[in-house]
Amino acid sequence: MPKGSIARSWLTTLRQHVESKPCVLLRREDADPHAYIGIVSSRNAIITRDIRIKVKHAVRVEPATEQGLLTLLGTGPHAGQLLKKLELAAPVIVLSPKLSSALIDSMVALPANQGPMRTRAERMPEKNSGDVRSVQSVVAY
């Protein structure tokens, strides 16, 4: 299989995942200035900070700040949508499927993210695996 096909296959898997299970931004309370992408799961259908959630297989990605994400998305409509979401004081922010897809595409454009994001994509849970009701991608800041 050619290299381009392999790259497209993991990226396609990741895109399809965030289109059906959009990204969730978790604002962490520690002072660690890094961002991570992983899978967040919960036995509840709705994810909030008040319930128990589990983040699995998180890998470090760039940019390391919320402002960096806005810069990465540029000046288009997705940047405006993300800005509105980030203005909320909520510790858990669920993104739309289209915004999630745009965010993934922007993040994978950074060479430093390609390896970690590929690792994350290759560990995507199978559909209907276990009894976890909500499995979503997560970007934690």
N, C-alpha and C positions, 0 to 999 in steps of 0.2 A: 504494500500500500504506500503511495507517495506521501511525503511529509505533509504537503498541503491538505490531503484528505484526513490525516490524523488530526491536524490542528482544527480543521473544520468540524470534525466529529465531536471533540470535547467541547468546543465552543457552542455547537448546536445543542448539545445536551444541556449545557448551562443556560442558554437562552430559553429553551423550551421549559426548563424548570421554573425560571423566574416569571415566565408568562402565565404559568398556571398557579404558581405559589410565589407571589411578589416578595421583594426584599423588605426586610424590617431593619430599621436603624435602631440600634440600642445605644443609648448614651450611658457610658460607664461612669461610675462615680470616682474611680481612681484617677491619678494624675498621669498615667501612662500615655505619652503622646503618640500612640500608634493605632492603626486601624487593622481590623481583622475581618475576613470573610469566612463564613462557615454555615452550618445548618442549625437552626433553632427549632426545637420541637416542644410540644406541649400536649397533654392529654385533653386540654380544653380546646374548643373550636376557635376561640378568640384569644389572641395573645396580648396580655397587658403585663406591666411590671408587678402587679399585685399577685399574680399566680406563679407557680413554679415553672420555670422554663429551663431547658437544657441546651447548651451550645456544644455542638460536636464538631470535631475535625476543623477547628478554626485555624486559618493561616494568615500571616501578616501580609498586608497589601498597602499600596500607596494610592492616593495621598493620605497623609496621616491626620488630616483635620477636616472638619466639615466645610470650612472655607475652601480647602483644596478641592473637595468634591465639586463645589459650585464653579470654581475656576476650570476644572476639568470638563464640565458640561458646556462651558462657553456662555454665549449670550442668548441662546435659543429658548424655545418654550419649555424645554425640560429643565433648564436652569431656573426659570421662573417658578415652575411647579415645585422644585426641590427647595427653593428659598422659602416659599410659603410653608412648606412642611417643617423646615428647620426653625422657623419663627415660633412654632408651637413650643410650649415649655414641657411637653410630654417626654418622658424618658424612653418611651417606645413609640416609634413612628413607622406605620405601615405605608409603603409606597405603592403606587399603582403598577399594574403589569407593564405598561409602556415606559413609565419612568424607570422601573427596575431594569428593563431591557436596555434602555439608553445608558443607564449607569454602568451596567456590566460591559457594554460595548466600549464606553469611555475608559473604564478601568483596564480592560484587557489591551487597550491600545498602548499602555505603558509597558515597555519591555520587562521591567522588574516584576510586574504582576502576572505575566504569562505562565511562569512555572507554578507559583502558588495557586493560581486560579485553575490551572489544568489539574493539579492535584485535587483540589476541591471538587471539580466537575467529575472526576473519575470515581469519587466516593459518594455520588448522589444516591440517596436511598431508592430502592425499587418502589414502584407504585404499589400501594396497598400492603406495604410491609409492616407487620406488627399492628398494634392497636392504637398507635399515636394518631390523634385526630388532626393535628395541625403540624405540618412540617414546612418550614419556609427558609429561604436563604436569609442570611443576616450579615449586615455590615455593622460592626461595633466600633464606636468612637469613645 
